[in-house]
Amino acid sequence: MADLGLQFALIGEEIRHAIDEVLASRQFVLGPQLEALEGEMARYCERRFAIGVASGTDALTIGLRAAGVATGDEVILPAFTFLATAGAVVAAGARPVFADSEPQTLNVDPGSVRSLITPRTRAIVAVHLFGGAADIEPLVELASQRGLVLIEDNAQSLGAALGGKKLGSFGAVAATSFYPSKNLGAYGDAGMLFTDSEGIAERALRLRNHGQTGRYISAEPGWNSRLDEIQAAVLRVKARYLDRWIAARRAHAARYDARLAGVKGLHPLSPRENSFHSYYLYTIRITSQGTDPAARGDRVAKHLAAHGIDTSVFYPLPLHLQPAYASLGGKPGQLPVAERAAQEVLSLPLYPEMTNEQIDRVADAVREALRA
Ligand SMILES: *Cc1c(COP(=O)(O)O)cnc(C)c1O
C-alpha cells in the first residue's frame, strides 16, 4: 500500500542530521523542536494555535475535553470511520452516537447528524475521510445554531481544502495524526490539535501535561501526552516535502481515475465539488447486482494479491456494529449507507514515489479482475 523505504532514501540524510541535533541538545520533551513545529503547523493549517500531543487519538480526546465535552455528554460521529474517532469520544468520558454517511464521498451526512441531536448532545465530530472534505459547512451552521461544539477529525486530510480553506480550520477544534503511514508521518506515534480559541488552547496545553498549571500543581486530571523532540524534529524535515508529496498523490489518483473510467461495477469515490483532495487513500467501490458485494471485492483483492499487489479495506465494519459498542444497541440496517460502503470499498496502493507503470499495472489488474 505504501513504501516508506523509498521516501527514506530521499530524506534520510536530513532526518539523521535533525535527530543528531536533538541528541546533542539532550532535551527530549517539550523543547524547541516542538515549539517550532507547532508554529509551523499552525501557519500551515491556518489556525492560531497548534498543540502537539502523543497521537491523533489523544489529539481528539484532549480536544474534546478542552472544548468542554464532559462525562455523560453525547457526541455524534460517523459510523464509517477508523476506530480511534469513537475511542477518543469514550476516553473523553462521553457517549458516542453514530451517524450515517453520504454516498458520494462516504463522509458523514449532515442530515443524519441533525436527526440524532438530543438535549444531551454536546459535540459533533466530522471526519474528513481518505483525504477528502466532509460536507463541513452545513455542520458549522448546525453546530452554531444548536450551541454544539464542532470537532474535525483531520487525521487523514492534512493539507486538503474546501473552497480554498484548509480542512481542519472549520471547527472549534481539529485533530490530526502523524502516524507513520499518514500523509505527514512521524517515525513513531505523534498527533496535534488545532484551535483559534485561546481558552481551548490553554486548557489543551494543561491537559497534555497532567493538568498542570504550575510545577506539580494540577487544576484537573490530565494525561501524559506530549509530542517528543525527536518526532518533532523528524516532522519538521518531512513537513517541508508535504505539499510536493500531496501533488504526487493527486497526479497518481488522476491517473487511476483515467485508467479505471468506465469499468462496469467500479466506482471511484468522487471528491466534493470545489475541494482539494489530498489522497491519503485511493478508494474504489465495487458494486454488484447480487446480494453479496463483499464477496466480489474479495475476489478483486485476491486477484491483485496473486499479482503481488497489496490492497486494503478501510473499513470493513462500521462502528455501530463493532463488538466494542454492542451495549449501545446498534443494529444492522440502521445506517444503510455506512453498512453498504463497508461491503463495497477497496483501497488501492498509493504513495508519492509510485511510478506511472506501477499505477497502470494495478489499474490493469483491477480491470482484469472485474472482467473475470
Ligand atoms: C489515524 C487516525 C486516527 C488516529 O490517529 P493515531 O495517531 O493513530 O492515534 C484518528 N482518526 C482517523 C480517521 C485516523 O485515520
The ligand as an SDF file (V2000), in Angstrom:
LIG
                    3D

 15 15  0  0  0  0  0  0  0  0999 V2000
   -5.1160    7.5960   12.0810 C   0  0  0  0  0  0  0  0  0  0  0  0
   -6.4530    8.0770   12.5110 C   0  0  0  0  0  0  0  0  0  0  0  0
   -6.7260    8.4660   13.8360 C   0  0  0  0  0  0  0  0  0  0  0  0
   -5.8130    8.1820   14.9800 C   0  0  0  0  0  0  0  0  0  0  0  0
   -4.5440    8.6130   14.8830 O   0  0  0  0  0  0  0  0  0  0  0  0
   -3.3790    7.8890   15.7370 P   0  0  0  0  0  0  0  0  0  0  0  0
   -2.2410    8.8470   15.5580 O   0  0  0  0  0  0  0  0  0  0  0  0
   -3.1320    6.5600   15.1270 O   0  0  0  0  0  0  0  0  0  0  0  0
   -3.8350    7.8050   17.1520 O   0  0  0  0  0  0  0  0  0  0  0  0
   -7.9620    9.0140   14.1200 C   0  0  0  0  0  0  0  0  0  0  0  0
   -8.9000    9.1670   13.1780 N   0  0  0  0  0  0  0  0  0  0  0  0
   -8.7010    8.7860   11.9040 C   0  0  0  0  0  0  0  0  0  0  0  0
   -9.7890    8.9980   10.9140 C   0  0  0  0  0  0  0  0  0  0  0  0
   -7.4790    8.2100   11.5270 C   0  0  0  0  0  0  0  0  0  0  0  0
   -7.2980    7.8150   10.2640 O   0  0  0  0  0  0  0  0  0  0  0  0
  1  2  1  0
  2  3  1  0
  2 14  2  0
  3  4  1  0
  3 10  2  0
  4  5  1  0
  5  6  1  0
  6  7  2  0
  6  8  1  0
  6  9  1  0
 10 11  1  0
 11 12  2  0
 12 13  1  0
 12 14  1  0
 14 15  1  0
M  END
$$$$
